[in-house]
Amino acid sequence: MSEKQESKYYLVEANALPEIFLKVMEAKQLLQTGTVKTVGEAVDKVGISRSAFYRYKDSIRTFQDMGRSPILSLSALLYDRPGVLGSMIAICTDSGANILTINQSLPTDGAAIVTISLSTSEMKADLNDLVNRIKHADGVISVEIVAG
Protein backbone atom coordinates (compact mmCIF):
# COMPACT_ATOMS: atom_id res chain seq x y z
CA MET A 1 0.00 0.00 0.00
CA SER A 2 1.43 3.38 -0.92
CA GLU A 3 1.88 6.05 1.73
CA LYS A 4 -0.91 8.15 0.23
CA GLN A 5 -3.52 5.40 0.44
CA GLU A 6 -5.60 5.62 3.57
CA SER A 7 -6.21 2.41 5.51
CA LYS A 8 -9.78 1.16 5.52
CA TYR A 9 -11.27 -1.02 8.23
CA TYR A 10 -14.30 -3.26 8.21
CA LEU A 11 -16.06 -5.06 11.02
CA VAL A 12 -16.70 -8.62 9.87
CA GLU A 13 -18.08 -11.65 11.72
CA ALA A 14 -15.39 -14.26 12.31
CA ASN A 15 -17.36 -16.98 10.50
CA ALA A 16 -17.24 -14.90 7.29
CA LEU A 17 -13.43 -14.67 7.25
CA PRO A 18 -11.15 -17.00 5.30
CA GLU A 19 -9.66 -19.66 7.56
CA ILE A 20 -6.13 -18.22 7.28
CA PHE A 21 -7.16 -15.08 9.20
CA LEU A 22 -8.67 -17.14 12.00
CA LYS A 23 -5.52 -19.25 12.24
CA VAL A 24 -3.33 -16.14 12.34
CA MET A 25 -5.47 -14.81 15.20
CA GLU A 26 -5.20 -18.14 16.98
CA ALA A 27 -1.40 -18.05 16.62
CA LYS A 28 -1.28 -14.45 17.92
CA GLN A 29 -3.36 -15.44 20.94
CA LEU A 30 -1.07 -18.40 21.68
CA LEU A 31 1.88 -15.99 21.68
CA GLN A 32 0.07 -13.34 23.77
CA THR A 33 -0.98 -15.83 26.45
CA GLY A 34 2.45 -17.42 26.65
CA THR A 35 1.09 -20.81 25.62
CA VAL A 36 3.95 -20.91 23.10
CA LYS A 37 7.23 -19.02 23.15
CA THR A 38 8.03 -18.53 19.46
CA VAL A 39 6.26 -17.75 16.21
CA GLY A 40 7.53 -21.08 14.89
CA GLU A 41 5.77 -22.96 17.70
CA ALA A 42 2.57 -20.95 17.21
CA VAL A 43 2.32 -21.52 13.47
CA ASP A 44 3.12 -25.23 13.85
CA LYS A 45 0.40 -25.55 16.47
CA VAL A 46 -2.30 -23.90 14.28
CA GLY A 47 -1.10 -25.37 10.98
CA ILE A 48 -0.03 -22.35 8.93
CA SER A 49 3.27 -21.19 7.45
CA ARG A 50 5.47 -18.53 9.02
CA SER A 51 5.15 -16.45 5.85
CA ALA A 52 1.34 -16.49 6.09
CA PHE A 53 1.56 -15.43 9.73
CA TYR A 54 3.90 -12.52 8.96
CA ARG A 55 1.85 -11.52 5.92
CA TYR A 56 -1.43 -11.14 7.86
CA LYS A 57 -0.44 -10.58 11.50
CA ASP A 58 -0.75 -6.79 11.33
CA SER A 59 -3.98 -6.90 9.32
CA ILE A 60 -6.18 -8.69 11.83
CA ARG A 61 -6.90 -8.15 15.49
CA THR A 62 -9.82 -8.70 17.80
CA PHE A 63 -12.48 -6.04 18.04
CA GLN A 64 -11.49 -5.45 21.63
CA ASP A 65 -7.90 -4.70 20.57
CA MET A 66 -8.76 -2.09 17.94
CA GLY A 67 -7.60 0.81 20.11
CA ARG A 68 -11.14 1.68 20.97
CA SER A 69 -12.14 4.10 23.64
CA PRO A 70 -12.50 2.71 27.15
CA ILE A 71 -16.09 4.01 26.95
CA LEU A 72 -18.57 1.68 25.29
CA SER A 73 -22.29 2.16 24.58
CA LEU A 74 -24.66 -0.76 24.16
CA SER A 75 -28.21 -0.55 22.90
CA ALA A 76 -30.62 -3.33 23.77
CA LEU A 77 -34.25 -4.10 23.14
CA LEU A 78 -35.70 -5.68 26.28
CA TYR A 79 -39.06 -7.20 27.10
CA ASP A 80 -40.98 -5.08 29.60
CA ARG A 81 -40.81 -7.55 32.49
CA PRO A 82 -39.50 -7.16 36.04
CA GLY A 83 -35.81 -8.02 36.42
CA VAL A 84 -34.76 -7.95 32.75
CA LEU A 85 -32.89 -4.65 33.01
CA GLY A 86 -31.47 -5.74 36.37
CA SER A 87 -30.08 -8.90 34.76
CA MET A 88 -28.42 -6.87 32.00
CA ILE A 89 -26.87 -4.55 34.59
CA ALA A 90 -25.64 -7.55 36.62
CA ILE A 91 -23.97 -9.07 33.54
CA CYS A 92 -22.20 -5.76 32.87
CA THR A 93 -20.98 -5.32 36.43
CA ASP A 94 -19.97 -9.00 36.76
CA SER A 95 -17.69 -8.47 33.75
CA GLY A 96 -15.87 -5.68 35.58
CA ALA A 97 -17.38 -2.87 33.53
CA ASN A 98 -18.33 0.33 35.33
CA ILE A 99 -21.79 1.59 34.33
CA LEU A 100 -21.72 5.31 33.57
CA THR A 101 -25.24 5.95 32.25
CA ILE A 102 -28.50 4.08 31.70
CA ASN A 103 -31.24 5.45 29.47
CA GLN A 104 -34.50 3.60 28.95
CA SER A 105 -37.36 4.52 26.66
CA LEU A 106 -40.95 4.09 27.73
CA PRO A 107 -42.11 0.57 26.88
CA THR A 108 -44.25 0.18 23.78
CA ASP A 109 -45.76 -3.09 22.57
CA GLY A 110 -44.20 -4.89 25.54
CA ALA A 111 -40.59 -3.84 24.93
CA ALA A 112 -38.25 -0.94 25.71
CA ILE A 113 -34.97 0.28 24.28
CA VAL A 114 -32.16 0.64 26.81
CA THR A 115 -28.82 2.30 26.18
CA ILE A 116 -26.03 1.66 28.67
CA SER A 117 -22.66 3.43 28.61
CA LEU A 118 -19.82 1.55 30.26
CA SER A 119 -16.25 2.24 31.22
CA THR A 120 -14.32 -0.84 30.11
CA SER A 121 -10.88 0.13 31.41
CA GLU A 122 -11.15 -2.31 34.35
CA MET A 123 -13.19 -4.94 32.51
CA LYS A 124 -11.87 -8.46 33.02
CA ALA A 125 -14.22 -10.18 30.56
CA ASP A 126 -13.79 -10.19 26.80
CA LEU A 127 -16.08 -7.74 24.99
CA ASN A 128 -17.48 -10.48 22.75
CA ASP A 129 -18.29 -12.59 25.82
CA LEU A 130 -20.06 -9.65 27.46
CA VAL A 131 -22.25 -9.01 24.40
CA ASN A 132 -23.03 -12.73 24.00
CA ARG A 133 -23.98 -13.09 27.66
CA ILE A 134 -26.37 -10.15 27.34
CA LYS A 135 -27.82 -11.50 24.06
CA HIS A 136 -28.63 -14.81 25.70
CA ALA A 137 -30.06 -13.38 28.92
CA ASP A 138 -33.75 -14.00 29.59
CA GLY A 139 -35.86 -11.13 28.30
CA VAL A 140 -33.26 -9.65 25.95
CA ILE A 141 -34.59 -9.38 22.40
CA SER A 142 -31.44 -7.87 20.83
CA VAL A 143 -28.24 -6.03 21.76
CA GLU A 144 -25.62 -4.18 19.74
CA ILE A 145 -22.57 -2.02 20.27
CA VAL A 146 -23.44 1.50 19.17
CA ALA A 147 -20.25 3.33 20.16
CA GLY A 148 -16.84 2.55 21.49
Rosetta silent file (secondary structure, phi, psi, omega in degrees, C-alpha in Angstrom):
SEQUENCE: MSEKQESKYYLVEANALPEIFLKVMEAKQLLQTGTVKTVGEAVDKVGISRSAFYRYKDSIRTFQDMGRSPILSLSALLYDRPGVLGSMIAICTDSGANILTINQSLPTDGAAIVTISLSTSEMKADLNDLVNRIKHADGVISVEIVAG
SCORE:     score description
SCORE:     0.000 S_00000001
   1 L     0.000  131.921  179.468    0.000    0.000    0.000 S_00000001
   2 L   -72.814  161.606 -177.671    1.426    3.376   -0.919 S_00000001
   3 L   -63.917  -26.336 -177.153    1.880    6.053    1.729 S_00000001
   4 L   -81.372  -19.421  179.984   -0.913    8.154    0.234 S_00000001
   5 L   -75.286  133.060  178.457   -3.523    5.404    0.440 S_00000001
   6 L   -86.168  138.240  177.293   -5.605    5.624    3.567 S_00000001
   7 L   -67.373  142.368  175.166   -6.213    2.412    5.505 S_00000001
   8 L  -118.595  143.958 -179.085   -9.781    1.159    5.519 S_00000001
   9 L  -125.860  145.812  178.630  -11.266   -1.021    8.226 S_00000001
  10 L  -132.147  145.509  174.775  -14.304   -3.265    8.212 S_00000001
  11 L   -99.490  116.486 -173.829  -16.060   -5.055   11.021 S_00000001
  12 L  -128.792  138.445  174.614  -16.700   -8.624    9.867 S_00000001
  13 L   -63.584  141.244 -177.013  -18.082  -11.645   11.720 S_00000001
  14 H   -56.436  -37.839 -176.945  -15.392  -14.258   12.308 S_00000001
  15 H   -70.416   -7.465  177.886  -17.361  -16.982   10.498 S_00000001
  16 H   -96.642   -6.850 -177.940  -17.243  -14.900    7.288 S_00000001
  17 L   -84.327  149.423  171.277  -13.432  -14.669    7.254 S_00000001
  18 L   -60.709  148.808 -175.137  -11.154  -16.996    5.299 S_00000001
  19 H   -56.366  -33.436 -177.693   -9.659  -19.663    7.560 S_00000001
  20 H   -59.161  -38.656  179.459   -6.131  -18.224    7.281 S_00000001
  21 H   -65.484  -40.025  179.348   -7.164  -15.078    9.198 S_00000001
  22 H   -66.129  -38.434  178.762   -8.674  -17.143   12.003 S_00000001
  23 H   -69.453  -36.954  175.710   -5.522  -19.254   12.240 S_00000001
  24 H   -62.665  -43.450  177.876   -3.330  -16.137   12.336 S_00000001
  25 H   -62.024  -42.041  179.421   -5.472  -14.814   15.200 S_00000001
  26 H   -61.533  -43.548  178.290   -5.203  -18.143   16.982 S_00000001
  27 H   -62.579  -43.169  178.855   -1.400  -18.049   16.617 S_00000001
  28 H   -61.384  -40.102  179.969   -1.278  -14.453   17.922 S_00000001
  29 H   -68.383  -36.051  176.072   -3.364  -15.442   20.942 S_00000001
  30 H   -61.857  -41.107  178.295   -1.066  -18.398   21.681 S_00000001
  31 H   -68.148  -44.291 -178.372    1.875  -15.990   21.684 S_00000001
  32 H   -62.661  -38.883 -176.467    0.068  -13.343   23.773 S_00000001
  33 H   -83.423   -7.725 -179.370   -0.979  -15.827   26.450 S_00000001
  34 L    80.447    9.286  178.213    2.449  -17.418   26.650 S_00000001
  35 L   -61.691  -35.676  173.843    1.090  -20.809   25.621 S_00000001
  36 L  -126.451  158.968 -176.290    3.951  -20.914   23.097 S_00000001
  37 L   -99.671  -27.385 -174.031    7.229  -19.022   23.151 S_00000001
  38 L  -127.959  159.492  175.497    8.031  -18.529   19.460 S_00000001
  39 H   -59.603  -40.247  179.125    6.259  -17.751   16.206 S_00000001
  40 H   -57.181  -43.917  177.628    7.528  -21.076   14.889 S_00000001
  41 H   -64.324  -42.262 -177.074    5.768  -22.959   17.698 S_00000001
  42 H   -63.891  -47.641 -177.260    2.575  -20.955   17.212 S_00000001
  43 H   -68.730  -34.579  175.549    2.322  -21.521   13.467 S_00000001
  44 H   -62.940  -41.928 -177.327    3.124  -25.225   13.848 S_00000001
  45 H   -65.313  -36.808 -177.839    0.397  -25.555   16.466 S_00000001
  46 H   -95.569  -10.029  174.862   -2.298  -23.901   14.283 S_00000001
  47 L    82.069   41.194  174.963   -1.098  -25.371   10.983 S_00000001
  48 L  -130.222  167.827  178.143   -0.025  -22.352    8.926 S_00000001
  49 L   -84.821  157.755  176.325    3.273  -21.186    7.450 S_00000001
  50 H   -61.892  -38.012 -178.672    5.471  -18.529    9.022 S_00000001
  51 H   -64.572  -38.758  177.475    5.152  -16.455    5.849 S_00000001
  52 H   -64.798  -41.800  178.520    1.339  -16.490    6.089 S_00000001
  53 H   -59.076  -51.279 -177.785    1.563  -15.430    9.732 S_00000001
  54 H   -67.147  -30.113  179.366    3.899  -12.524    8.958 S_00000001
  55 H   -66.664  -39.516 -172.149    1.855  -11.522    5.916 S_00000001
  56 H  -108.766   -7.476 -171.706   -1.432  -11.138    7.858 S_00000001
  57 L   -59.620  -31.704 -179.533   -0.440  -10.580   11.504 S_00000001
  58 L   -90.403   -3.783 -176.798   -0.745   -6.789   11.326 S_00000001
  59 L   -99.032   -8.304 -179.086   -3.978   -6.903    9.322 S_00000001
  60 L  -136.506  137.989  174.370   -6.182   -8.688   11.830 S_00000001
  61 L  -153.699  163.782  179.376   -6.903   -8.147   15.485 S_00000001
  62 L   -70.579  156.739  178.381   -9.823   -8.697   17.797 S_00000001
  63 H   -56.583  -39.729 -178.117  -12.477   -6.036   18.036 S_00000001
  64 H   -64.353  -26.914 -177.592  -11.485   -5.451   21.631 S_00000001
  65 H   -92.752   10.759 -173.688   -7.898   -4.696   20.575 S_00000001
  66 L   -79.408   14.795  178.062   -8.761   -2.087   17.943 S_00000001
  67 L    73.259   27.388 -177.979   -7.599    0.809   20.113 S_00000001
  68 L   -71.680  164.609  177.109  -11.141    1.683   20.967 S_00000001
  69 L   -64.939  150.083  175.211  -12.137    4.101   23.638 S_00000001
  70 L   -73.637    1.131  176.157  -12.497    2.709   27.150 S_00000001
  71 E  -104.063  129.350 -176.926  -16.094    4.009   26.951 S_00000001
  72 E  -128.856  139.259  175.283  -18.574    1.681   25.286 S_00000001
  73 E  -118.098  130.318  177.094  -22.288    2.161   24.585 S_00000001
  74 E  -114.355  141.041  174.030  -24.660   -0.758   24.158 S_00000001
  75 E  -118.196  131.775 -177.888  -28.214   -0.553   22.900 S_00000001
  76 E  -134.296  146.856  172.216  -30.619   -3.328   23.774 S_00000001
  77 E  -105.294  118.893 -174.051  -34.252   -4.097   23.142 S_00000001
  78 E  -119.837  143.583  171.847  -35.700   -5.681   26.284 S_00000001
  79 E   -65.118  145.380  179.615  -39.059   -7.201   27.101 S_00000001
  80 L   -82.604   78.670  178.601  -40.981   -5.075   29.602 S_00000001
  81 L  -135.958  147.976  178.564  -40.805   -7.553   32.491 S_00000001
  82 L   -58.294  135.721  174.209  -39.500   -7.156   36.040 S_00000001
  83 L    91.121  -12.632 -177.024  -35.814   -8.023   36.422 S_00000001
  84 H   -67.203  -49.502  178.239  -34.764   -7.945   32.751 S_00000001
  85 H   -63.231  -40.505  177.777  -32.887   -4.651   33.006 S_00000001
  86 H   -58.662  -39.411  177.760  -31.469   -5.741   36.367 S_00000001
  87 H   -64.823  -41.703  178.939  -30.080   -8.899   34.756 S_00000001
  88 H   -63.497  -42.588  178.554  -28.423   -6.873   32.004 S_00000001
  89 H   -63.289  -41.975  179.804  -26.869   -4.555   34.585 S_00000001
  90 H   -62.565  -40.688  178.486  -25.638   -7.548   36.617 S_00000001
  91 H   -61.842  -43.672  179.729  -23.971   -9.066   33.545 S_00000001
  92 H   -62.950  -48.204 -177.467  -22.196   -5.765   32.865 S_00000001
  93 H   -70.568  -34.145  176.769  -20.980   -5.317   36.426 S_00000001
  94 H   -63.091  -27.463 -179.911  -19.973   -9.002   36.761 S_00000001
  95 L   -78.504   -9.978 -178.012  -17.693   -8.474   33.751 S_00000001
  96 L    97.317    0.339  178.502  -15.874   -5.681   35.584 S_00000001
  97 L   -75.133  147.632  176.987  -17.381   -2.865   33.525 S_00000001
  98 E  -102.980  119.509 -178.262  -18.331    0.333   35.328 S_00000001
  99 E   -76.699  125.503 -179.289  -21.793    1.595   34.333 S_00000001
 100 E   -98.509  -44.755  178.855  -21.721    5.307   33.569 S_00000001
 101 E  -143.787  152.885  172.624  -25.244    5.954   32.251 S_00000001
 102 E  -135.331  125.145  175.733  -28.495    4.078   31.697 S_00000001
 103 E  -125.249  129.453  179.787  -31.239    5.449   29.474 S_00000001
 104 E  -127.606  133.710  175.246  -34.503    3.604   28.954 S_00000001
 105 L   -78.758  164.634  173.026  -37.360    4.516   26.660 S_00000001
 106 L   -68.676  138.927 -179.587  -40.946    4.088   27.726 S_00000001
 107 L   -65.322  137.835  172.060  -42.108    0.567   26.880 S_00000001
 108 E  -133.593  139.579 -179.077  -44.255    0.176   23.778 S_00000001
 109 L    52.250   34.716  174.478  -45.761   -3.090   22.569 S_00000001
 110 L    81.669   11.306 -179.832  -44.204   -4.894   25.544 S_00000001
 111 E  -144.405  155.556  178.999  -40.595   -3.840   24.931 S_00000001
 112 E  -136.133  148.489  175.707  -38.248   -0.943   25.712 S_00000001
 113 E   -92.096  132.102  179.038  -34.973    0.277   24.278 S_00000001
 114 E  -124.209  132.779  173.851  -32.163    0.640   26.814 S_00000001
 115 E  -116.877  126.849  179.575  -28.820    2.301   26.182 S_00000001
 116 E  -121.440  128.962  173.579  -26.026    1.664   28.669 S_00000001
 117 E  -102.833  133.594 -174.639  -22.659    3.428   28.607 S_00000001
 118 E  -126.629  145.595  166.353  -19.820    1.548   30.258 S_00000001
 119 E   -93.119  123.705 -175.666  -16.248    2.240   31.220 S_00000001
 120 L  -104.559    6.554 -174.544  -14.323   -0.841   30.113 S_00000001
 121 L   -62.339  -27.826  179.884  -10.882    0.134   31.408 S_00000001
 122 L  -107.816   10.495 -175.085  -11.152   -2.308   34.348 S_00000001
 123 L   -69.796  129.698 -179.787  -13.188   -4.938   32.513 S_00000001
 124 L   -95.515  -21.040 -179.927  -11.873   -8.462   33.019 S_00000001
 125 L   -86.791  155.166  174.952  -14.222  -10.185   30.562 S_00000001
 126 L   -71.343  142.014 -178.992  -13.785  -10.190   26.798 S_00000001
 127 H   -57.837  -42.585  178.692  -16.077   -7.744   24.990 S_00000001
 128 H   -61.743  -39.926  178.293  -17.482  -10.481   22.752 S_00000001
 129 H   -63.429  -42.749  179.173  -18.290  -12.589   25.818 S_00000001
 130 H   -58.594  -50.632 -178.766  -20.062   -9.655   27.456 S_00000001
 131 H   -62.379  -41.793  179.524  -22.252   -9.009   24.401 S_00000001
 132 H   -66.065  -38.809  177.086  -23.029  -12.728   23.996 S_00000001
 133 H   -62.607  -42.387  178.606  -23.980  -13.092   27.664 S_00000001
 134 H   -64.933  -45.901 -179.560  -26.367  -10.146   27.345 S_00000001
 135 H   -54.789  -37.067 -175.061  -27.815  -11.496   24.058 S_00000001
 136 L   -94.357    3.055  178.332  -28.629  -14.807   25.702 S_00000001
 137 L   -72.542  146.581  179.304  -30.059  -13.384   28.925 S_00000001
 138 L   -60.467  127.674  176.673  -33.746  -14.003   29.590 S_00000001
 139 L    93.928   -5.250  178.736  -35.862  -11.130   28.297 S_00000001
 140 E   -91.305  122.382 -179.964  -33.259   -9.650   25.949 S_00000001
 141 E   -86.256  -44.930  178.862  -34.587   -9.382   22.400 S_00000001
 142 E  -158.634  158.650  176.330  -31.441   -7.869   20.830 S_00000001
 143 E  -150.606  143.238  176.448  -28.243   -6.032   21.761 S_00000001
 144 E  -149.029  154.237  174.381  -25.621   -4.184   19.744 S_00000001
 145 E   -81.695  123.992 -178.834  -22.575   -2.024   20.270 S_00000001
 146 E  -107.666  -16.619  176.507  -23.443    1.498   19.166 S_00000001
 147 E  -161.542  148.278  175.872  -20.250    3.332   20.160 S_00000001
 148 L   127.688    0.000    0.000  -16.841    2.545   21.490 S_00000001
